[in-house]
Amino acid sequence: MLQNKTMGFTLIETMICIFFMSVGLLAITRMQVGSIRGNKLAMDAMTANLLTTSAADNLLSRNYSDPMLTVEDGVVQTYAVSDKYTTQYTVNKVTVSSMDSYLSIHLTTTWSEFWIDHEIEQTVIKLNNY
């Protein structure tokens, strides 16, 4: 009696196993690259938010009649430009009554990442008495 008791893997089984392992490793690599890209975008958004808030605080700390705040309504002013971020603002005077008014300051910080333009916007109110 002749019995065929072969043990182990064939070449085809080994190649199929290597193929599925390589597809899995490529998927893991793609997820890692996506995670790094997402973290970079979150860091850029956090930096832009910090710049916008800093500019808003600086403008709110100024006197109501400061030249930076007495520009014409709706005129876009550039607050700061760095190598990556640009912060601009517009000041609009809002009259509540003949005796009362306040300034509405709209700030926008823009940057470009991965060939996509991004922006963070913030609007703050400056009262006449403060």
C-alpha positions as CSV (number, residue, x, y, z in Angstrom):
1,M,0.0,0.0,0.0
2,L,1.2,3.3,-1.0
3,Q,0.1,6.3,1.1
4,N,0.7,9.9,0.1
5,K,1.3,11.8,3.3
6,T,2.6,15.2,2.2
7,M,2.9,17.9,4.8
8,G,3.4,21.6,4.5
9,F,2.3,24.3,2.2
10,T,2.4,24.5,-1.6
11,L,3.9,27.4,-3.5
12,I,0.5,28.6,-4.5
13,E,-0.8,28.7,-0.9
14,T,2.4,30.6,0.1
15,M,2.0,33.2,-2.7
16,I,-1.7,33.8,-1.8
17,C,-0.8,34.3,1.8
18,I,1.9,36.8,0.9
19,F,-0.5,38.6,-1.4
20,F,-3.1,39.0,1.4
21,M,-0.5,40.1,3.9
22,S,0.9,42.7,1.5
23,V,-2.7,44.1,0.9
24,G,-3.2,44.3,4.7
25,L,0.1,46.1,5.2
26,L,-0.7,48.6,2.5
27,A,-4.0,49.3,4.1
28,I,-2.3,49.9,7.5
29,T,0.2,52.2,5.8
30,R,-2.6,54.2,4.1
31,M,-4.4,54.6,7.5
32,Q,-1.2,55.8,9.1
33,V,-0.6,58.4,6.3
34,G,-4.2,59.6,6.7
35,S,-3.8,59.9,10.4
36,I,-0.6,62.0,10.1
37,R,-2.3,64.2,7.5
38,G,-5.3,64.7,9.8
39,N,-3.1,65.6,12.7
40,K,-1.3,68.2,10.6
41,L,-4.6,69.7,9.5
42,A,-5.8,69.8,13.1
43,M,-2.6,71.5,14.2
44,D,-2.9,74.1,11.4
45,A,-6.5,74.8,12.4
46,M,-5.5,75.2,16.0
47,T,-2.7,77.6,15.1
48,A,-5.1,79.6,12.9
49,N,-7.7,79.8,15.7
50,L,-5.0,81.0,18.1
51,L,-3.9,83.7,15.6
52,T,-7.5,84.8,15.1
53,T,-8.3,85.0,18.8
54,S,-5.0,86.9,19.4
55,A,-5.9,89.4,16.8
56,A,-9.4,89.8,18.2
57,D,-8.0,90.4,21.7
58,N,-5.5,92.9,20.4
59,L,-8.3,94.9,18.5
60,L,-10.6,94.7,21.5
61,S,-7.9,96.1,23.8
62,R,-7.6,99.3,21.7
63,N,-9.3,102.6,22.3
64,Y,-12.6,103.0,20.5
65,S,-11.2,105.9,18.4
66,D,-7.9,104.0,17.5
67,P,-7.1,104.3,13.8
68,M,-7.1,100.5,13.4
69,L,-10.8,100.6,14.4
70,T,-11.9,103.8,12.7
71,V,-11.6,102.5,9.1
72,E,-14.6,102.7,6.8
73,D,-17.3,100.2,7.1
74,G,-16.7,96.9,5.3
75,V,-13.1,97.7,4.2
76,V,-10.9,94.7,4.6
77,Q,-7.7,95.4,6.6
78,T,-4.8,93.1,6.8
79,Y,-3.8,92.5,10.4
80,A,-0.9,90.1,10.0
81,V,0.8,88.0,7.4
82,S,3.2,85.2,8.1
83,D,4.8,82.6,5.9
84,K,1.6,80.4,6.0
85,Y,-1.2,82.4,7.6
86,T,-2.9,85.6,6.7
87,T,-5.2,87.4,9.2
88,Q,-7.6,90.1,7.9
89,Y,-10.4,92.0,9.6
90,T,-13.3,94.3,8.8
91,V,-14.9,96.8,11.1
92,N,-18.5,97.8,10.9
93,K,-20.1,100.5,13.0
94,V,-23.5,99.4,14.2
95,T,-25.9,102.2,15.4
96,V,-28.5,101.1,17.9
97,S,-29.9,104.5,18.7
98,S,-28.8,108.1,18.1
99,M,-26.8,107.8,21.3
100,D,-25.6,104.2,21.2
101,S,-23.4,102.4,18.8
102,Y,-20.8,99.6,18.8
103,L,-18.2,98.1,16.5
104,S,-18.6,94.7,14.9
105,I,-15.2,93.3,14.1
106,H,-15.1,90.3,11.7
107,L,-11.7,88.5,11.6
108,T,-10.6,85.8,9.1
109,T,-7.4,83.8,9.1
110,T,-6.6,81.9,5.9
111,W,-4.0,79.3,5.0
112,S,-3.4,76.7,2.3
113,E,-2.5,73.1,3.0
114,F,-2.4,70.2,0.5
115,W,-3.5,72.6,-2.2
116,I,-6.7,73.3,-0.4
117,D,-7.6,76.8,1.0
118,H,-8.8,76.9,4.6
119,E,-10.1,79.7,6.8
120,I,-11.2,80.4,10.4
121,E,-13.7,83.2,11.0
122,Q,-14.6,85.0,14.2
123,T,-16.8,88.0,14.9
124,V,-16.4,90.1,18.1
125,I,-18.2,93.1,19.4
126,K,-16.4,96.3,20.8
127,L,-18.7,98.4,22.9
128,N,-18.2,102.2,23.0
129,N,-17.7,102.4,26.7
130,Y,-15.0,99.8,27.0
